[in-house]
Structure formats: C-alpha cells, structure tokens
C-alpha cells in the first residue's frame, strides 16, 4: 500500500469550527430540538419500555460481563477509560492508536491494554449524525484496531455513556449503535450494553455504574429502579466506580443539577444496606484531566481528553464542597509528582495551570483562527455603518449601543452561568468597545468618501459609494471587531473565571489529550493517567506497510505517524483498602 497522507478532509474531519456562524445556527436548532425530545419523548423511557425483561435478567447481564474479562497473573483486571472523542481525526485517532496497543510502554512502566473500554460521553462532535458516528468515531477506532472477523461478535467489550452532543438527535443514533442486541463492531471492540445506562461487574468486589443524565435534566424512574435492583443484587461490601457524563463537582458554582443527579445515584448504592462503597467517581465532559480527593480518600476524576478541543485548567478551584448523601464533603485538588525534579506541584491537573494560562493568550489571534466568524463581524460592522450614513445622530448611536449590549449580554447569559454582575459588567465593556470602534471608523470612512467621491447624479454612483464603504468597514469588523471578541474571552477567562468553554473552543487545540488505565484488585486499585502532549498533523499520518487489508490484524493499525507517538504518565494514583484506605501519587 502506497504511503500517502489522509487528505480527504470531508471523510477525515479537522477540529470543528465552533464559531462558524452556520454551525452555531445548526447547534442552536439541535439544542432546541433535543430539549423538546427530552421533555416529550425521553428515549430512556422508550428503551426501558421495549427492553421488557425481568429484573433478574439485568443482574445476569451485569454479572455475565465479568466472564468477558481476563485477569492478569496477579489476579488484577485492567480497564480503560476515554471520553470526549470524535472531534478532529488527528487527535481522536492518536488516542485510539494508544488504546489499541496490546502493551503501552511509558518510561520504565509497561501497561497492558484494558480488557474493556469505557467511553465516558460525547462520542461525536459537534452534533450527532450518521456521518459523524461513522467518520469521527467508528473509522478511527476501526483503523487503530482493525476488525479481524466481521462475522465474529466476540471481542473486547466497549461500553459508552451518552453526553449532551450524543443527545442532540434525541439519542436515536447512540441507541442504534451501542444498545442493539447484535453487537456493534467498533474495530476490534464490540458493544455490550442494552440501555444508555448500565452496571457491570468487573471483579468479585468491583462494579462499574454508568448513569445517563440526559441533558443534565434528571434520572428517569426506570433508571432509578434499575440501579436499585442492581444494588440489592450485588455482593455485600462491593466497591462501585460511579460514572457520569458530567463532573458535577466541578460545576457547583454554575449548575448543581448534574451533581444532584450523580449524588442521587450514589445514594442508591450507599443506602442499599449492603455495605457498598464508592471509592471512585469518573466523568468526562470537561476536556482536560483533573482529580480531587474527598472523604475517606474518595477520588473524583475528570478525564475528557479523548480527542476533543482542550479546556482550561487554571480556572479549577483548589477546594470544592459538595453534598454527598446526607453530609457535606470537602474536596481538595490532588497533587501530582513532577517527574523532572521530584517536587510536588500544587494540583492534579493536565495541562498545568501555567500552560493553560499561556494557551489562553492565543485568543489574541482570534480574528484569523476564526475567520468565518470574523467575516460575520465584518458584515455586521458594514450594515451598521450604512445605518450611520443614513442618520448620523445620537439616537442612532444609542440604538447601535443597545443592539450590541443586548446581543452580547444575551449571548453571555446563555453561554456563561456566572454572577449577574460579572455578566453585565463584562458585556457592557465589551459592547462599549465595539460601539466606539464602529462609530469612529464609520464616521471617518463616510467623511472620507464624501470628500473624495465626486457625485454626478448617476444611479450607479450610489452602489459604488456603498461598495467603498464595504471595502473600508468589512476589514475593520474582521480585524478589530473580531479581535475585540477574542480579547474579551482572553481577559474574562484569565481573570474572571468566565468563558471556560468559548475561550478554548475558539482555539481548537487538539493536543494535551489524556485517558485512564485502571488496574482493579480485591484490595484496591491503581489508576494510570496517561497524557499525550503533541498530536501528529494531517500530513504526518501514513499508510502502515504491515497492514494487510485482505487479512487484517487487530494489532496492526492501518495508519501510523511519521514520528512515534510519545505518551507520558501524568500521574499514578494508588488506593488500598487494607489495612486502611490510603491514597498516594507516584
């Protein structure tokens, strides 16, 4: 097979342009439609009504999962966790390639591949579609671990949690792929679950619960009944890894709903009267790695680096307090060992706070990295300059100020859940900057054109005059107006803990990826947080000469990078239950 780059950008997409005006309108429509689905046609209720089996069958499915897993020579079972994938091909495929390797060597440590793969939400971006599931999820994973036999439904199990982007079509495609009776082939992996939420037994004492919180709305009654039955059927003193599509403990300052749902799921396990514990809570949704430590060394881990654009870490609180089943639990950001000088850093976050802050400064170039949005700003500046040319009066200036103010305040309220003062204050300054630039530039351009343009009464002169105004004002809106938008996100993200999503979605950074590899034993667990700082670019992927398309080998990926991928250990977390629980990082 000839070596060539992957150059079909339609089939192998780049990172989503989140500020593309057309995409913004499509996403707005998807949010509205999915909200309607959630209220009036909740797919969780429909699938529960169709999956009419006795409660004992749910228990059987959960316990049968264990037979699909093989313990290592020490009796431990390994599983992998990856979340927030399916954005740009390069980052998604790079992570999939690492997950597919039979062994992953990091420094002096060799980690065996997980016996099962758990996908923690948002399997596709920017919206759920058949093309997105095929080209941005299935194809990268099928190339990373080619399917050796499409008729064989046995293979490494993969289970998935739906995120908000998976819900944007009402969960139709997610259920069609991941929850059908005949396993879906995701390369060498095979789907296992029958519902969008599930519980599976990993070892004698370890269980994994994954909830479906819809669009952070609620836990439906059939789901609650499902977990209540599972909790009553589990062996006494079982340990639960509780998974959710959102790390509610990170959002207590903006959205307590997702945490309330997760706490409710936890209460089902803890109040079952069988001595169950929850040593680990896992989530994606936020595209970085972070870890908090709570009561009894309970680990709260966010790992959403499977291929989506990067989210900042510098806005993380060092201390968080959450309600956890009848008591308040204080969480503290964990510590990571610095591998270079053996000193402790101040937090368990990847990328580091300092790196996150420096990356934010890329918004200085917002106008160029988001050129499609900048064209929209140019058009807005031009249209409003026409209004000024027709009526150059203070009331018109006031109207323009009101338009900018209302638009930016409304946008910020929708995008940023923060204090009203922060929203109004930052939006007012942002709007004032646009108004000053627009009015000054428009008045100067109008005066310049009137002075140098000779009118002779011809009809075409009107169009020529407005053409000149467009040539002057569109670049102002493109360069200055769009740059003001980027600077607003830079400043508010750095200093006011705002725009956590927009300030980084605009950058489309596909690097600083991460995933988890967990080793579960009867007396505790080891968690290896694995990072990938740099991702190959599109032209760096070449066809693997060892791959035989007529006789594919799951251990031989279809494409390989020109330069070897360099994963590294973000941190290793150890938790032991005997003689007492203790957590440490190595």
N, C-alpha and C positions, 0 to 999 in steps of 0.2 A: 504494500500500500504506500503510495507516494506521500511524502511528508508535505503538508500544506497547512496554513493557518485556518482557523474557523472563521470564515469571512461572511457567512450568511447571517447578517445582523437581525433579520426577521425571525429566523429559526432559533438563533442563539443570542438572546437579547442582552443589551448593555443594561446598566443600572437605570431604573425608572427615573424619568424627569418629573419629579413630583410637582414642580412649579410650571409645568406645561399647562397653559390655560384650558386646552381641550381635555386633558386628563383631569384637571381639577373639576371641571363640569361633570365628567363621567363619574368621578368618585362621589361628588355631591349627590348625584342621582342614585348611585349604589347605596349610599348611606341612608337616604330616604326610603328607598325600596326595601332594603334589608330591615329597617326599623319596622316597616309595615309587616313584613314576614314574621318578625319576632313577636309582634303583638297579636297578629290574627292567624298566623299559620306556622306555629312553632314546630319545626321539623323534629325536634326532640320528642314531642308528644306523638307525632305521626309514626316515627320509627319504633317507639315503645308500643304503640297500638298494633303495629304489624309484627313485631317480634314477640308474639304471644306464646311464651314458653313459661313453664313453671319456675318459681324462684330457685329450685334446686338445680335447674339447668344453668342458670347464671353462675352458681357456685362451681358447677362441674367445669364450665368453660374457663373460669378463673384458675382453678386448680390444675386443669389439663395443660395450661400454658407452661407450667414448670417442666413438663416432660419434653418440651421443645428445647430446653436449655441444658448445656453440659457444664458441669463443674470442672475447675482446674484440678491439678494434682493435690492441692491443699484443701479442696472442698469448697472453694470460693466460686461464685458466679459473677461474671462480668457483664455489664450492660452499658450501652452508650446513650447519651442524650444530646440532641441537637435541636435548635429552634430558630425560627425566623430565617427561612431559606427561600430559595426560588425568586430572588430579585435579579441580580446580574448573573450571567452564566459563569464568568470567570471565578467569582468568589464562591458561588454555590458548588461548582464542580471541584474547586480546590479542596473545600471541606469534605465533600463526598469522597474524593480520592483518598483522603486520610482515614476516613471512617471505614473505607472498604479494605484497607490493608490488613492482612492477616496478623501482622505484628507492626507496632509503631514504636520505633526506637527514638527516644528523646534523651540525648546525653548518654548517661550510663544506664538509663532505665529502658526496659523493653516491655511494652504493654500489649497484651493480646487483644484482639478485636472483640467487641462486645457480642455476647450471644444473642442479644436482641437490641433493636434500635428504637428509641422513643423519640418521636418528633413532637416538639413542645408548642406547636401553634404557628399560624401564618405560614403555611406551606407554600403559598404562591403570593406574588405581588404583581401589580398594585391591586388587582381585583381578581376574583375567582372566575375563570373561564376555561373552557376545554383546552384551548391553545396554551394557556398558562400552565395548567397541570401537566400537559404533555411536554412542552418545550423547556419549562423552567423548573420542573420537579422530576418527572419520570426520566426524561432523557439524560440529564446529568448523572443521576444515580445509576441508570442502566449502562452508561458508558464507564462509570467508575468501577462497577462490579457487573460485568456482562452476564446476562441470563444464559446459563448453560443448557437449560432444557425448558422451553416454554410450556411444555405439557406437564411438567413436574410441579405440583403445588406445594411441595415441601421445600423448605429453605429457611434462612434466618428470618425470624418474625420482625415485622415493623408495625408499631402502633403509633397513632397520631392523635393529637389534641387539636380541635379546630380553634383558630384565632379569629379576630374580627375580620380580617381580609378573607378568610375562608367562609365567613358568614355573609359576605356581601351578595351572594346569589341565593341566600336563604338556606345554605348548606347543601344544596342539591348535589353538586359535583363531589364534595367531600364524602358524602354518604355513598354515592355511586361508586367511588374508587376504594375507599378504605373500609367500608362497612358491608360489602356484599358477601354473600355466602361463599362464592368461589373466590379464593384469594387473588388479590391484585398483585401482579408481578412488578416490582419496583427494582429492576435489575435482578440481583441475586436475593433480594429481600422479598418477603411475602406478607401481605396484610393478614391480620388475625381477628381484629375486633368486629363486633356486630352492631355496636352503637357508637355514638360520638363521645361517650364517656365509658370508662371501663375500670375494672380492677383485675389484677393478675397476681398470681403467686410466683415469687422468684426463687425462694428457698423455703426451708421448713418454717422459718420465722419472718422472712422479709416479704412484704407485699407492696405493690405499687398501685396507687389510686390516681386516676386522671379524671378531672371534672370538666364538664362543658358549661361554661358560664354564659353562653350565647354572646350577646354584645354587652357584657357586664350588666346583665339585667337581673337574672335570678337563677335559682336552682329549681327546675321543674319538679313536680311531685313524683312522677315515675323515677326520676334520677335519685331523688332522696330515698325513695323506697328501695331502690336497687342497692345503694350503699348501706342502708340499714340492714338489709338481709345479708350482704357480704360480711359486714362487721360481726353479725351474730354467728356466722358460719366459720369465721377464721379461727385458727387455734388460739388458745389463750396466750396472752403476752406477746402477740405479734407486733412487729415493727412496720410502720407504714411510711412509705415515701409518698407524700401528697403533692400532686402536680396540678398546675392550673395554667391557663393561657395568659394570665396577668399576674405580676408580682404585686399583689395588693399592698404589701408592707411598704413599697416604695411610693405609693400614691395616696397615703393617708392625708397629705396636705391638699389634695386636689379631688380625689374620687374614692370615697370609702366603700363604694358599692362592691367592687371586686374583692376587697378584703373581707367584707361581711359574708360574701358567698363562700370564700375559702374557709373562714372561721366556722361557718355552719357545717361544711363538710368535715372539718376536724372534729367538731363536737359529736358528729355521728360515730366516729371511730372511738373517741375517748370516753363517750358516755354509754358504750355498748355493754359495760360491766364485765369485760373480759380481760382487762389489764393491758389493752393495746396502747402503744406509744407512737408518737410521730417525731422521729429524730431529724427528718429532713423534709423541707418544703422546696419544691423546684418550680421554676417558671421561666418563660421566655418573654416575648413582647417588647421588652427594652433591650436594644441591640448592643449590649456590652456584657461584661462579666462583673458581678459583684456578689459579695457574701456577707451576710450579717449573722451574728451569733446571739441567741436568745437564752431563755431559761433552760437549765439543765443541758447546756451546750447544744440546744436545738439549732440546726443550720438552715438559714433562709438564703437560698442560692438563686440568682438570676443569671441565666446563660442564654443569650439570644443572638449569638454571633454566627449563625449558620450560613450567612451569605447576603443578608440584607444590609442596607446602609448603616453606618455606625451611629450610635447615640452617645452623648457625652457622659462622662463620669464625674466631672468636677462639681456637678450640682447635687451629688449624693450627700445626704445628712450623715454625720458621724454616729448619731444616736437617733433611734426611732422608737416610738412606743405604740404598741398595738394591743387590742383586746384579743385575748386568746382563751376562749372557753372559760368564762367565769373569773378571769383575773387579767390584770394588765401585765404585759410582757415587754420589758425593755430590751431593745435590740441594739447591738453595737457593731459597727463595721469591723470586720475581722482584720487580721494582719497577714501580710504576705512577706515571705522571706525574700530578700533581694539576693538573687543568685550570684551577683557580681562581687559584692563586698560583705555578704553575710549579715547585713544590718536589716533591721525591721523597718519596713515602710509604714505609713500611717493608716493604710486601708487595704482591703481586699477588693481592688477594682482594676479592671483592664479595659482600655488603656489607663495609664496613670493619670492622676489629676492634672499634672503639669502638661502631659501630652495632649490631654483633652482640651485644655485651655488654648494651647498653641494652635491646635487644629481649628478652633473656632474662628481664628483670625483669617482663615481662608474666605470668609464671607466678605472681605474687602473686595474680592473679585466676583461678587455675586452676579453682577451685570453680564459677565461673559460666561460663567459656568451655567447660568440660567437664561440663555439668550432668548428663548421662546417667551419667557415671562417679560424680559426686557423689551421685546417688540410690543407686547401689550401695553407696557408703561409708556412707550413712545407714542402709541396710538391715543392713549388717554390724554397725554400732555398736548398732543396736536388738537384733539377735539375740544378740549377746554380752552386752548388758545384761540380757537375760532370764536367761542363764546365771548372772550375778552375783546376780540377785534370788532365784534358787532355791538357790544355795550361795555365800554371801558369805564365802569362806575363802581363805587364802593359796595353797592348792594350785590353786584355780580361777584366781587371778591368774597363777600360774606357767604354767598351761595356756594362758591367753589370750596371755601373752607369747611362749610357744613357737609358737603359731599365727601370730601376727604376724611373729615373727622368721623362721620357716621360709618363710612365704609371700613376704616381701619379699626375703630372701636368694635364694630360688629364682627369683623374678622378675628380680632384678638380674643374677644369673649368666646367665640366658637372654638378657636384653636387652643386657647390657653386658659386653664382653670387656675386662676390666681386671685389675689385680693383685688377688689374693685379699684382701689386707689392705684395700684400698680398698672392695671389695665388702662384706666382713663388717663393717668399721668403720662405713661409711655406713648400711648396712642395720640394724645394731644400734641406732644412734642414732635412725634413722627409726622403727623398731619401738617403741623405748622411749617416744618422744614419743606415739605412738598409744595405747600401753598406759596411760600416765599420764593422758592426757585421757579415755580411755574409762572407766577405773576411777573417777576422781574425779567425772566427770559422772554416771555410772550410780549411784554410791553416794549422791550428792546428790539425784538425781531419785527414787530408791527411798525415801530417808528422807523427802523432802518429800511424796511421795504417801501413804506410810503415816501420816504425821502429819495430813494434811488430808483423807484419804479415809475416810469412815465405812462400815465393813463391817457389813452386816445379814444376812449369810448367804445372799444371793441368788446364783444361778449367773451371772447377767449381770454381777455386780459384778467377777468375775474378768476378763471381756473388757473392761470399762470401765477397769479398772486398767491392763491391758496397753496399752489404747488411749492412755491418758495417758502411759505410758512411751514409746510410739512417738512421740507428739507432741513429747516432750522430746528423745529421743535421735536421731531421724532428722535434725532440723536440726543437731545437734552433729556428726554424721558428715558431713552435707552441707557445712556451712560450715568446721568446724575440721579434721575428718579429711581432707577433700579438699584443703584449703589446705595441710595438712602435707605431703601428697603433692607438691603443686606447689612448695612451698618446698624440699623435698628435691632436686627436679630443678634448681631455680634454683641452689642452693648448689653441688651437685656439678658442674653444667655450667660455672659460673663459675670455680670454684676447683680442681676435681679432675679436669678433663678427662674427665668421665663424662657419660652421658645425652645424647650428641650428637644422637641421633635423637629420643628421647622428649620432651626438654625443648622441642623446636621443633615436633614433630608435634602436641603439645598446643595450640600457639598457632595453627596453621592459617594461617600468613602466606602469602598468595598473591602478595605483592609481591617486589621485588628480583629480577625474572626476568632471564634472560640467554640468549643464543645466540651462535654464532660465524658469521662470514662470512669465508671464506678465498679468497685470490687466489693461484693457483699459477702460477709461471713456471718457465722452464727453469733460471734461476739462483737461485731461492729462493722465498719466499712472504711474503705479508702476511696477518696474522690480525687481524681486527677483532672484538674482544669487545664486544658490544652489550648494554646494560642497560636495564631498564625498571623504574624505582623504584616507580611507582604504577600500579595497575590499576583500571579503571573497576568500579564496583559493579554489581549486577544491574540496578538501575533506570536505569543510565546508558547502557545499550545500546538503540538504537532502530533501527527498520527503515530501510534505506537507500532513499530515494525514487528513486535512479538505477538500482536493481536491477530488472531485468525477468525475472520467473520463467519467462516463456514463451521468452525468448531471452537466457539468462544469459551474462554477460561475465565471464571469469576475472579481469579487472582491477577488477571492481566487486563488493565484498563485500556480503553480504546484510544484515549489521548493522554499524552504525558507532556509535562512542561520542558522547555529547553534547559532550564536550570532547576535543580532539585528543590522541592518544597522544604521549608525549614520550620517545622513546628517546634514550639518550645513549651516548657512547663510553666504555666502561670503560677500555680501553687498545687501542693498536695495536702489534702486535709484528711486526718485520721480521727476516727471516733471509735472508742472501745467501751463496751458495756460492763466488762468485768476486769478488776473487782469493783470499779466505779466508772461512770462516764467521764471521759476527759477528751478534750479536743486539742489538737496541735497542728501546726503547719510546718512543713519541712521544706 
